[in-house]
């Protein structure tokens, strides 16, 4: 089922917000500062319509599209505008909540200042036997515990919050958004509809971060946990 805050009509002409190194995963939030004129226009249209847009990561390794625009990763995060503040000079500060994954390859011709697509929702694919997810969930929780122990040994609030998440799909997305610094790894998690594969992907990325952090501990580098704001 499509999230109740994501009307099917909104997907027919979905505004696309291309950003380098930025991924919006379902059930997570990102804050953005918008200052370019074309995206100010997008914000005005978005506020007046469904308050929904896609955040698509720019793919620097792919050739431009047929209109010579930067290539985008084909799977984007679709979010709803939860907060928006228009500044006196026309800039915006906004907060988006991720609602879904979507295929945005069906882009419309460039008749507006910003890019748009007829998007297709990418739904979660669950194994026939949900119990097969249990080992992957247990492994990811254990890695989160190790990571958070290194960051803040006396603060158990984040770990308690993660342990309260019973939905394996949501757990994978939350950990990917908060703990994985490499944007391409977050993009891989976004593009993976199979819940088991996504859990394993996120666990592998977090495990690699922990190993790297252990090897570089003498350099004073700290393991991060959190989502940074962006600009566009």
KEKE-3310 file (N, C-alpha, C; in steps of 0.2 Angstrom, whole numbers, plus 5000, padded with zeros to 4 digits):
npx = (5004:5003:5009:4999:5001:5005:4999:4993:4991:5001:5012:5012:5018:5030:5040:5058:5072:5088:5103:5120:5128:5117:5104:5088:5080:5066:5055:5064:5071:5076:5084:5084:5092:5087:5091:5094:5086:5079:5075:5068:5057:5052:5049:5038:5029:5027:5022:5010:5004:5004:5014:5024:5040:5054:5070:5084:5100:5114:5123:5139:5146:5140:5134:5127:5110:5097:5094:5105:5107:5113:5117:5106:5104:5094:5084:5075:5072:5056:5048:5038:5034:5036:5039:5041:5049:5049:5061:5064:5071:5068:5073:5072:5070:5068:5060:5060:5051:5055:5045:5044:5052:5056:5056:5062:5065:5057:5057:5050:5049:5060:5051:5049:5058:5063:5067:5056:5046:5037:5034:5037:5032:5043:5041:5043:5051:5047:5053:5047:5046:5045:5053:5066:5072:5077:5090:5098:5093:5096:5110:5112:5108:5117:5129:5125:5125:5138:5144:5137:5142:5155:5154:5146:5147:5139:5127:5112:5100:5099:5101:5091:5080:5082:5081:5068:5062:5052:5050:5059:5062:5061:5071:5083:5083:5083:5096:5105:5103:5107:5120:5128:5141:5145:5139:5136:5134:5123:5114:5114:5107:5095:5091:5088:5076:5073:5070:5078:5091:5094:5095:5107:5116:5117:5122:5134:5140:5141:5148:5160:5164:5166:5177:5186:5186:5192:5205:5210:5210:5220:5222:5213:5201:5183:5169:5154:5137:5122:5112:5116:5112:5108:5111:5105)
npy = (4994:5011:5024:5034:5048:5050:5053:5044:5052:5061:5056:5056:5067:5071:5081:5083:5083:5085:5080:5080:5067:5065:5056:5051:5041:5030:5034:5042:5058:5073:5089:5103:5117:5129:5138:5140:5148:5140:5129:5136:5139:5127:5123:5132:5127:5115:5117:5122:5111:5094:5094:5085:5077:5071:5066:5064:5056:5063:5055:5054:5046:5042:5045:5061:5065:5064:5077:5083:5085:5082:5065:5054:5044:5030:5026:5034:5044:5047:5060:5069:5086:5091:5102:5120:5135:5150:5162:5180:5184:5175:5162:5145:5135:5119:5103:5087:5072:5055:5044:5034:5022:5025:5023:5033:5034:5038:5052:5068:5079:5094:5106:5114:5124:5115:5097:5083:5068:5054:5044:5027:5017:5008:4994:4985:4969:4954:4940:4923:4916:4924:4922:4920:4931:4934:4931:4940:4952:4951:4951:4964:4972:4969:4975:4988:4990:4989:4999:5011:5010:5013:5026:5033:5028:5029:5033:5026:5029:5030:5017:5010:5015:5010:4996:4996:4996:4986:4982:4975:4981:4995:4996:4993:5004:5015:5013:5014:5027:5034:5030:5026:5034:5035:5040:5033:5020:5022:5025:5012:5005:5011:5008:4994:4983:4971:4965:4957:4956:4970:4972:4964:4971:4983:4979:4974:4986:4994:4985:4986:4999:4999:4991:4999:5010:5005:5002:5015:5021:5027:5039:5047:5048:5049:5038:5041:5046:5050:5062:5073:5091:5098:5107:5116)
npz = (5000:4996:5005:5015:5014:5002:4988:4974:4962:4963:4959:4945:4940:4946:4955:4954:4964:4961:4969:4974:4982:4992:5000:5002:5013:5016:5029:5036:5040:5032:5032:5022:5014:5003:4989:4975:4960:4952:4960:4970:4963:4961:4974:4976:4968:4973:4986:4983:4978:4980:4990:4989:4984:4974:4980:4972:4969:4961:4948:4945:4937:4926:4909:4903:4901:4888:4886:4890:4903:4920:4924:4934:4948:4946:4955:4967:4983:4989:4996:5008:5011:5026:5034:5030:5027:5021:5017:5019:5007:4998:4998:5005:5019:5023:5029:5025:5025:5022:5012:5002:4991:4974:4956:4944:4931:4920:4915:4912:4897:4897:4901:4911:4924:4933:4935:4931:4934:4929:4941:4948:4961:4972:4979:4995:4995:5002:5011:5008:5020:5034:5045:5041:5041:5054:5058:5051:5056:5069:5068:5063:5073:5083:5077:5077:5091:5095:5087:5093:5106:5105:5101:5111:5125:5137:5134:5131:5124:5109:5105:5112:5106:5093:5095:5098:5086:5076:5063:5051:5038:5040:5051:5044:5035:5044:5050:5039:5035:5046:5051:5040:5031:5018:5003:4992:4997:5005:4994:4988:4997:4997:4984:4985:4985:4991:5007:5015:5008:5009:5023:5025:5016:5023:5035:5031:5026:5038:5046:5039:5041:5055:5056:5049:5057:5068:5064:5062:5073:5081:5074:5079:5073:5073:5075:5066:5069:5063:5054:5042:5037:5021:5006:4992)
capx = (5000:5006:5008:4993:5003:5008:4993:4995:4991:5007:5018:5012:5022:5034:5046:5064:5077:5094:5108:5126:5129:5111:5100:5082:5077:5059:5054:5069:5070:5082:5083:5088:5092:5086:5093:5094:5080:5074:5072:5063:5051:5050:5046:5032:5024:5026:5018:5003:5001:5004:5019:5028:5045:5059:5077:5088:5107:5117:5127:5144:5150:5135:5134:5121:5104:5097:5094:5112:5107:5117:5113:5104:5103:5087:5080:5075:5068:5051:5047:5033:5036:5034:5040:5044:5050:5051:5065:5063:5074:5065:5076:5068:5072:5063:5061:5057:5051:5055:5039:5045:5057:5053:5059:5061:5068:5052:5057:5046:5054:5061:5046:5049:5064:5066:5065:5050:5045:5031:5037:5034:5034:5047:5039:5047:5050:5048:5054:5041:5046:5048:5058:5072:5075:5079:5098:5100:5091:5100:5117:5112:5107:5123:5133:5123:5127:5145:5145:5135:5146:5161:5152:5144:5146:5135:5120:5108:5094:5098:5101:5084:5076:5083:5078:5060:5059:5051:5050:5066:5063:5062:5077:5088:5083:5086:5103:5108:5103:5110:5126:5133:5143:5146:5132:5134:5131:5116:5110:5113:5102:5089:5089:5087:5069:5073:5072:5084:5097:5095:5098:5114:5120:5118:5126:5141:5143:5142:5154:5167:5165:5168:5184:5190:5187:5197:5212:5212:5208:5226:5222:5208:5194:5177:5163:5148:5130:5117:5110:5118:5108:5110:5110:5103)
capy = (5000:5017:5028:5038:5054:5050:5052:5041:5057:5065:5052:5057:5073:5071:5086:5079:5087:5082:5083:5076:5064:5065:5051:5051:5034:5030:5034:5046:5065:5077:5096:5106:5124:5129:5145:5142:5150:5135:5125:5140:5139:5120:5124:5136:5123:5109:5119:5123:5105:5089:5094:5079:5078:5065:5068:5060:5057:5064:5050:5057:5041:5040:5051:5065:5062:5066:5084:5085:5086:5077:5059:5053:5037:5029:5025:5040:5044:5051:5063:5074:5092:5092:5109:5124:5142:5155:5168:5186:5184:5169:5155:5141:5130:5114:5097:5081:5065:5050:5040:5028:5022:5026:5023:5040:5034:5041:5059:5072:5084:5100:5111:5118:5125:5109:5091:5080:5062:5049:5039:5021:5015:5002:4991:4980:4962:4950:4932:4919:4914:4930:4920:4920:4938:4935:4931:4947:4958:4951:4954:4972:4975:4968:4979:4995:4991:4990:5006:5016:5009:5017:5034:5036:5022:5030:5035:5021:5031:5028:5010:5008:5017:5005:4990:4996:4995:4979:4982:4975:4986:5001:4996:4994:5011:5020:5013:5016:5034:5038:5027:5025:5040:5035:5041:5027:5014:5023:5024:5005:5003:5014:5004:4987:4982:4965:4967:4953:4959:4977:4971:4961:4976:4988:4976:4974:4993:4996:4981:4989:5006:4998:4989:5005:5015:5002:5002:5022:5024:5031:5045:5052:5049:5046:5035:5046:5043:5056:5064:5080:5094:5099:5114:5116)
capz = (5000:4996:5011:5014:5013:4995:4983:4967:4957:4964:4955:4938:4938:4952:4955:4956:4967:4960:4974:4974:4989:4996:4999:5006:5014:5019:5037:5039:5039:5030:5031:5016:5013:4995:4987:4968:4958:4949:4965:4973:4959:4962:4980:4976:4965:4977:4991:4980:4975:4984:4995:4988:4979:4975:4980:4968:4969:4955:4947:4941:4933:4920:4904:4904:4898:4881:4886:4892:4910:4924:4926:4941:4950:4944:4961:4971:4988:4988:5002:5009:5014:5033:5037:5025:5030:5016:5020:5015:5000:4993:5000:5009:5024:5023:5031:5021:5028:5017:5012:4998:4985:4967:4950:4941:4924:4915:4916:4907:4894:4901:4900:4917:4926:4937:4932:4934:4931:4931:4945:4950:4968:4972:4986:4999:4994:5008:5009:5009:5027:5037:5050:5038:5042:5060:5059:5048:5060:5075:5066:5062:5080:5086:5075:5080:5098:5095:5085:5098:5112:5103:5100:5117:5130:5143:5131:5128:5121:5102:5105:5114:5100:5087:5098:5098:5079:5075:5056:5048:5033:5043:5054:5039:5032:5049:5051:5033:5035:5052:5052:5034:5029:5011:5000:4987:5001:5006:4988:4987:5002:4994:4978:4986:4987:4995:5013:5017:5005:5012:5029:5024:5013:5028:5040:5028:5026:5045:5048:5036:5045:5062:5055:5047:5063:5073:5061:5062:5080:5083:5071:5082:5069:5077:5071:5067:5069:5063:5047:5041:5033:5015:5003:4985)
cpx = (5004:5004:5003:4995:5006:5003:4996:4996:4998:5013:5018:5016:5026:5040:5052:5069:5084:5100:5114:5126:5123:5106:5094:5079:5070:5060:5060:5068:5077:5080:5087:5087:5092:5087:5093:5087:5076:5071:5067:5057:5048:5046:5039:5027:5022:5022:5011:5000:5001:5009:5024:5034:5050:5066:5081:5095:5110:5122:5133:5148:5146:5135:5127:5116:5103:5096:5100:5112:5111:5113:5112:5103:5095:5082:5081:5071:5062:5049:5041:5036:5033:5034:5043:5044:5053:5055:5063:5066:5072:5068:5071:5072:5067:5065:5057:5057:5050:5049:5040:5051:5053:5058:5057:5064:5063:5052:5053:5051:5054:5057:5046:5056:5068:5064:5059:5050:5039:5034:5033:5037:5038:5045:5044:5046:5052:5049:5048:5040:5049:5053:5065:5076:5079:5087:5101:5099:5095:5108:5117:5112:5113:5128:5132:5125:5134:5147:5143:5139:5152:5160:5151:5142:5141:5128:5117:5102:5093:5097:5094:5079:5076:5080:5071:5057:5058:5051:5057:5067:5065:5069:5083:5089:5086:5093:5107:5108:5107:5118:5131:5134:5143:5140:5131:5132:5124:5111:5109:5107:5095:5086:5087:5080:5068:5075:5078:5090:5099:5098:5105:5118:5122:5123:5133:5144:5145:5148:5161:5168:5168:5176:5189:5192:5192:5204:5214:5211:5214:5226:5217:5202:5189:5172:5157:5142:5125:5116:5112:5113:5111:5108:5109:5101)
cpy = (5006:5021:5033:5046:5055:5048:5049:5047:5061:5062:5053:5062:5075:5076:5082:5084:5084:5085:5078:5074:5065:5060:5051:5044:5035:5030:5038:5053:5068:5084:5099:5114:5125:5137:5146:5143:5145:5130:5129:5139:5132:5120:5127:5131:5117:5111:5120:5117:5100:5089:5088:5080:5072:5069:5062:5061:5058:5058:5053:5053:5039:5046:5055:5062:5065:5074:5087:5088:5081:5071:5058:5046:5035:5028:5031:5039:5049:5054:5068:5080:5092:5099:5113:5131:5146:5161:5174:5187:5179:5162:5151:5136:5125:5107:5092:5075:5060:5045:5033:5028:5022:5026:5029:5040:5037:5048:5062:5076:5090:5106:5116:5119:5119:5103:5087:5073:5059:5043:5033:5019:5009:4999:4986:4973:4958:4943:4929:4917:4920:4929:4920:4926:4939:4935:4938:4952:4957:4953:4961:4975:4975:4973:4987:4996:4992:4997:5011:5016:5013:5025:5037:5030:5023:5032:5029:5023:5029:5021:5007:5010:5012:4998:4990:4996:4988:4977:4981:4979:4993:5002:4997:5001:5016:5019:5015:5024:5037:5036:5026:5032:5040:5035:5036:5021:5016:5023:5016:5002:5005:5010:4997:4986:4976:4966:4963:4955:4966:4976:4969:4967:4981:4986:4976:4981:4995:4992:4984:4995:5004:4995:4995:5009:5012:5002:5010:5025:5028:5038:5050:5052:5045:5043:5040:5042:5049:5058:5071:5084:5096:5106:5112:5122)
cpz = (5000:5002:5010:5013:5006:4990:4977:4962:4957:4960:4948:4936:4944:4952:4957:4958:4966:4965:4974:4982:4994:4995:5004:5007:5017:5026:5040:5037:5036:5030:5026:5016:5005:4993:4979:4965:4955:4954:4970:4969:4960:4969:4980:4973:4969:4983:4989:4978:4980:4990:4995:4983:4979:4976:4977:4968:4962:4954:4942:4936:4927:4916:4905:4900:4891:4880:4889:4899:4914:4925:4933:4942:4949:4949:4966:4978:4987:4995:5002:5013:5021:5036:5031:5028:5024:5019:5016:5008:4995:4994:5004:5014:5024:5026:5027:5025:5022:5017:5008:4994:4979:4961:4946:4934:4919:4916:4910:4903:4898:4899:4906:4919:4930:4933:4935:4931:4933:4934:4947:4957:4968:4979:4989:4996:5000:5007:5011:5017:5031:5043:5048:5039:5049:5061:5057:5053:5067:5074:5066:5069:5084:5084:5077:5087:5099:5093:5090:5104:5111:5103:5107:5122:5135:5140:5128:5124:5113:5102:5107:5109:5094:5089:5098:5091:5077:5067:5053:5042:5036:5047:5049:5036:5037:5050:5045:5033:5040:5053:5046:5031:5021:5007:4995:4991:5003:5000:4987:4991:4999:4988:4979:4989:4991:5002:5016:5014:5007:5019:5029:5021:5019:5033:5037:5028:5033:5048:5045:5039:5051:5061:5053:5053:5068:5070:5062:5068:5082:5079:5074:5078:5073:5072:5072:5067:5069:5055:5046:5036:5026:5012:4995:4982)
residu = (UNK:UNK:UNK:UNK:UNK:UNK:UNK:UNK:UNK:UNK:UNK:UNK:UNK:UNK:UNK:UNK:UNK:UNK:UNK:UNK:UNK:UNK:UNK:UNK:UNK:UNK:UNK:UNK:UNK:UNK:UNK:UNK:UNK:UNK:UNK:UNK:UNK:UNK:UNK:UNK:UNK:UNK:UNK:UNK:UNK:UNK:UNK:UNK:UNK:UNK:UNK:UNK:UNK:UNK:UNK:UNK:UNK:UNK:UNK:UNK:UNK:UNK:UNK:UNK:UNK:UNK:UNK:UNK:UNK:UNK:UNK:UNK:UNK:UNK:UNK:UNK:UNK:UNK:UNK:UNK:UNK:UNK:UNK:UNK:UNK:UNK:UNK:UNK:UNK:UNK:UNK:UNK:UNK:UNK:UNK:UNK:UNK:UNK:UNK:UNK:UNK:UNK:UNK:UNK:UNK:UNK:UNK:UNK:UNK:UNK:UNK:UNK:UNK:UNK:UNK:UNK:UNK:UNK:UNK:UNK:UNK:UNK:UNK:UNK:UNK:UNK:UNK:UNK:UNK:UNK:UNK:UNK:UNK:UNK:UNK:UNK:UNK:UNK:UNK:UNK:UNK:UNK:UNK:UNK:UNK:UNK:UNK:UNK:UNK:UNK:UNK:UNK:UNK:UNK:UNK:UNK:UNK:UNK:UNK:UNK:UNK:UNK:UNK:UNK:UNK:UNK:UNK:UNK:UNK:UNK:UNK:UNK:UNK:UNK:UNK:UNK:UNK:UNK:UNK:UNK:UNK:UNK:UNK:UNK:UNK:UNK:UNK:UNK:UNK:UNK:UNK:UNK:UNK:UNK:UNK:UNK:UNK:UNK:UNK:UNK:UNK:UNK:UNK:UNK:UNK:UNK:UNK:UNK:UNK:UNK:UNK:UNK:UNK:UNK:UNK:UNK:UNK:UNK:UNK:UNK:UNK:UNK:UNK:UNK:UNK:UNK:UNK:UNK:UNK:UNK:UNK:UNK)
# end
